[in-house]
Structures are given as C-alpha cells and as structure tokens.
Amino acid sequence: MKDKLSLPILPLRRMVIFPGQYKKLALARRRSIAAADFAQNTDNKILLVPQYNFDAKPTRAPEYHNVGVVASIFEIVNEEGVTSLYVNGIKRVNIEQVITGEDFDECIYSDLIETDDNTIESGVYFNKIIETLADKERLEDTIFSEHNIDIPEHITKNDLVDVLGGFMPYEIALELLSETNTLKRLETVLIQ
C-alpha cells in the first residue's frame, strides 16, 4: 500500500469534478479561499471533495464524501470581490481522515484502486459507449445529445467514464466518482 498523503480540502457543493476536467470555481467561503491560498503557496495541489450536507450553514462542519479528486491549481483570480479558482482534476482518491483546522480542513488520503474483473464484458460496454457517441442518431436519445464531446483516440475505460461523468446529473456523477469497479462504472454510463 502506498503512503497516505495530506492536502487541503476544497468542499464542492452539488458538484463533482473528475480527473481530466478543467474548471473555474467561484469561491465564496473564507475557509475555501484559505484552503486555495495555502495550496497555491505550497505545491499547487488541492483536494476537491463533494459535500453531503451542501446546504449546511457555514457554522456547521461539512460532511464530506469518501472519495475526492486531487487537482492542480492553475490560477487564483480576485476580481471585483470575487475569488475564482482554476483547477484541473488529476486522480480520484480515497478520503481516509478529515482533519478540521482553524482556517481550513485537510485530509489524509490514499490512492483509489480500480478493478476490472471482467475485461471482456467491460470491453463490450466500452465499445458500445464509443459507438453511441459516434452515432449522432443514437446519441439523440442520451443525456449527451446537447454536448459536443471530444473523445481522444486512445482513451482508457476509466478515463472515458471520467470524461462522461462530468455531463451526468449530480447523483449519478457522485456514484461514478466513488465506484472502483470498471464494469459497473461503464454500465452506469451505458444506461444513461
């Protein structure tokens, strides 16, 4: 097992960011801005973790999801009183322990281990998804019909799920974020 590592947490409210996604995030809470500033001043890495209690008052401690995404910070911009954070998701990780700090929360995390127990069936699902994305008529019956999705030629099964996960409704995206079984991840995408 690899060593457990620690990073500051940026809580995500009703949002899931996957590896490979580049996003602009508006930061409003003091603790979120402090976590981003700390991360930028250390190694430009921050842990993006969905909050379960996303409607909680700022005085209540967040309840975090058990899986998050390590992200690189490209830039923090402060304009007209609004702090924007530009991040790129790197990899999914398991949240082992949350450490509540005075200025921001941190967590100890470990690498998420993905499994592909049935490579033949997952290969079939993968190919069906690729074919659907290439066929404009079949694509019209999916949640992807309104998006121009560019799939790289040599993409892995889990990377494909991560790309498509960014277009999924919140609850399904959360499920895809934490699922470690490649076949189940592909099946979830396929039934959408």
N, C-alpha and C positions, 0 to 999 in steps of 0.2 A: 504494500500500500504506500502511495506517495505521501510525503509530508503534508500536514494540514497547513494552510496559509490563511492570512488575515487581510481583509480590505474594509474600507469604509462602505457603508450601505447607503444607496440612494433608493428610498422606497418609491415604488411605482403604484399609482392609484388608477385602477381599472385599465391597466395597460400591461402588455407583455412584449418584451423586446427579445429577439432571438439572435444567435450568432450570425454574423454577416449583415445585420441590419445597421444602417446608419440613420441616426435620429437626432432631431433637435428637440430638447426638452426644456420647457419653461419651469424654472424653479421659483417657488413662492415661499416655502417654509425656511425659516432661519437655519434649522438643522440640516436641511438638504443642501443649502448653499454652503454651509460649513463643511459638510462631507465632500462636496465637489472641490472646494478650495484646498482642503487637506490633500485630496487625491492628486490634484494638479501639481501641488508643491512637493509631492513625493515621487511616485512613478507613473503618474497619469493613468492609473487603473482605479476603477470603482466597480462595486458590485450592485447590479440592478436587480432588485428583488420585489416582486409583486406583494402588495399588502392585502391581507384578508379583510381587515376592517378598514377599507379605503374611505369610508365615510366618517371615521372617528375624528373627534375633536383633537386639535393639536396638543391638548393637555394629556391625552391618553396615549399610552405606548402602542406603537404599531405591532400588529401580529403579522409576522412575515411568512410567506410561502416557504416550503422546504427546499426549493430549487431556485437558483438565480442565474444571472449571466454576468460573467466578468466582461467589462467593457473598457476600451481605450477612450480617453478624453482627447478630443481634437482641439477644442477651444471652449472657453467660457467667455461670454459676451455680456456686458452690462450696458443696456441702453434704456434710457428714459425710465429708470427704476425697475426694469425687468431683467432678470438674470436668465440667460439662455445657455444651455449646456449641449454641446455637440458630441455625441458618442457613437462608437461602433462596437457592436457585440462581438465577443471573441469566442467564448465557450460556455456551455452550461456546467454548473457545479452544484454540489450538494451543500446545503447550509447545515453545518454541524452544531454551531453555537452562536447565539447573538450576544454581543457584549454591549450593554447600554452605557453610553458615555454621556458626559455632561453636554458636549457640543453636538455630537452625532453618534449614531450607532455604528458598530463594526461587527464583523462576524468572522468566525473561523469556518473555512470551507475546505472541501476536498473535491477532487475530480469526480465527475459523474461517469460511471461505467455503462456504456451502451452495449446491448446484446442483440445478436441476430441469430436466434436459434433455428430458424427455418429460412435459409438463404434462398432456396428455390421459390417458395411462396412469396417472400418479400421482394424477390426479383420480378415476379409476375406483377405484383401490386405497383412496384416502381415503374415498370414499363407501361402499365395501364394509365398511370398518372401522366407520364410523359406524352403518351398518345393523346390523351384528353386535352392536355394543354396545347398540343399542336393542331388539333381539330377544332376549328372555330365553331362549327355547328354543335358539337358535343359540349364545348366549353360554355355555350349559352345557358345550359341547364345547371351550371355550377355557381358557387359564390365568387368564382374568379372571373366571371364574364365581363365585369366592369373594369378590370385591371389589365394593364399591359405588362405581363410577367416575362422577364428575360431569364431563361434558364441556361446556365453555362453548359457547354457540350459535355464536359467530363465532370459531372457532379455526383457526389455520393448519395446514398439513400437518405441518410440523416440530414445532410446539408439541404437536400430537396425539401424535406419536411420543415426545416428551419426557414427556408425561403417562403414557403407557402403558409407557414404558421403566422407570419406577420399580417396576412389578409383574413385570418379567421376571427370569428366572434370571440370575445374575451374568455368565456368559459372553456371553449374548445382550445384556444391558444394556451390557456393555463394547463389543460390536460396534456397537450403536446409538449409543453415545457418540461413537465416532470416525468413523463413516460420514458423509460430506458429501453424498452423492447422495440426494436426497429420495425418488426412486423406490425405491432399494434399501432405505432405512430403512422405508418403508411396506410393502414386500414382506416384510421380516423380521418386522414386526409381524403381517402378514396370515397368515403360515404358522404362527403360534403358535396 
